[in-house]
Amino acid sequence: MSSPATGQDGVQEPGVAPRSTFMEDASRNIMGQPPVLGPDGRPVEQKWATGAGRIVGFVGGVLGVLAAPFVGMLGVALGFLALVLGSTARGHMAPGRSGRWVASAAFVLGIVAIALGVVSFVIGIILR
């Protein structure tokens, strides 16, 4: 079976933007590498990142911030999820695109959830 970016023989079709999976994009993002670029030189909008990925990241960030003061490690885990999904979605979305604030909010909430979770975990260890 062929993807929208490759033909029947698996060779990249000219003028068609390449697709990547969540794991490829997440590892590229963690390593600080740029997202996949299309034929026009702009980042390719991956549907998983710009659609459901940014929303899942936002919800994970909100839940992480709410859970972090009570269950530190859960806050860190949800914060990391929000951080990765928000950052990846921001990399795939053009500046000024509607809904980009959701990806930015997921990124910021992820950082806050991780910080709160670590502080909560350390305080829990100290108070034992």
Secondary structure, DSSP 8 states (H G I E B T S, - for coil): ---TTB-TTS-B-TT------HHHHHHHHHTT----B-TTSSB---HHIIIIIHHHHHHHHHHHHHHTTT-HHHHHHHHHHHHHHHHHHHHHS-TT-TTHHHHHHHHHHHHHHHHHHHHHHHHHHHT-
